[in-house]
């Protein structure tokens, strides 16, 4: 059998369900942390390796986590969220800024001012054995038994049965929401499963950046798309604002002579079309009956997701 710790090529299991808050004895409920999903390959004797969903190495971005392997009792692979706490809650913009920075001096400054941490909520590998087939609650017990928490490594807390109350608490504190997980669920690497259910306070979704339109006062309108089968479907616009850093990233992407959509609504005549290579997250109040976004707000570019993963019904 292949040693998945050595190959370091596992992709994390993905949430496949969306729901309103509910109560059930068959589920546990955890906070949905607003960060970047990562797998941590930890060996107490030989060090730490962090990989995001695209299997990119992340430790250079968060060097303050280079010693978290000393907090585990055996060689393991942990699934969790890479976060930065700012003003008492996870701040997506800070972890995104770190992910996009390659300057080691700037990374050092940010790590001192806003240090990152890793919150583990699952375990895939324990003492030289993969544990995908164990029920979630057994994996949780293994996780609790090997981690000694400190300010850089934590284990996600959960509650049972009272999902409605827990969601209300997350809403009161303006947090992203919660995740409901079936107690008997196994771990399916790289698969999207409805045994894990997202219950969100703030609506958001991921879109392919398909082009942009330059407007007055250095404002940029990003053209959004999502895949339906193999076709990109036009999903409207979101305003980038005056962020010169994000605009430079857009401008560096390969240009296309024609739009990547089969059908493009009016209003995009001045668009600069781009190769569909970047993904961004957009927050919004609600979706209309036609699928367009109400009051969309650009949240950030993300590099831990492939464009083909951005899908529409």
C-alpha positions, 0 to 999 in steps of 0.5 A: 500500500502507498504511504500517503504521508510520504507521497503527500498528494491527498486532496481534502474531502469537500462539503457537498450539502447546504441547508438551513440550521437543524437539530439531529442526534446523528450529527455534530456541529462545528464553526465554519472558520473563514480561512484557507483549508490545508492538510498538515503533515506532521512528524514529531521528529522530522518536521511540519509540512502544510499543503492547501487544496491545490497541494501547494506548499504553504509553510513559507507563507506561515513560518510561525507554524514550522514547529507545530509538529512538536505538538503531536504524539505521532506521525499524522495527517491533519485536516483543518483550517489555516486562519489569522485571528484579527479583532477576535475572529478569523479574518479571510483578508489577512490569510489571503494577503499572506497567501499572495505574498512572496516577500519573506520580509513582509511575511515576517512582519505580518507573522509578528503582527497577525500570527497564523494558527492551524485548527484541526478538525479531522485526521486522515493518518495516524501512527503509519496507518490511514484512517479514512474508513473509520467513522468520524467520531472515532477519528475525532477521538484519535485527533483529541488523543494526539494533539497538545494544543498551543497558540499555533495548533488547536483542535476544533470544538464541536457540539451535538444535537443542538445545531439550531442554537449553535447556528444562532450563536454564530449569527449573533457573533457575525461569524461565517456559519457552522458545518454539520457532519454525520457522526458515521461519515467516513473520509473521502479524499477529494470527494464532495459529500452531502454527509458534511453540510454547510449552514452559512450566515453570510452567503458567498460563492466562488467564481471564475474570473473571466474578464474585467471592465475598467471604469472611472476612478480606477474602479474595475468590474470583474466579469464572473462565470461558473462551469456547467458541465464543461461550459462557462456560464456568465454570472454577472459582475462584482466591483473590485474597487481601487485595489491596485494589487488585485488589479495587477494580478488580473492584468497579468493573466493571459488575454483572450480575443473572444469571451469564454462564454457561448452567450454574453449579455449586453453591457460587456462590450468593453470587457478585457477577456481573460483565460479562465485561470483565477478564482475569486470569492464573492459575498452577496445578500441573495441570488435572484430567480435568474441566478444573478447576485444581489449586492455582491461584494468582492472578497478576494482572489483564492489560489487553493481552488481550481477554476473547474471546481466553480460550478453552477446548477 
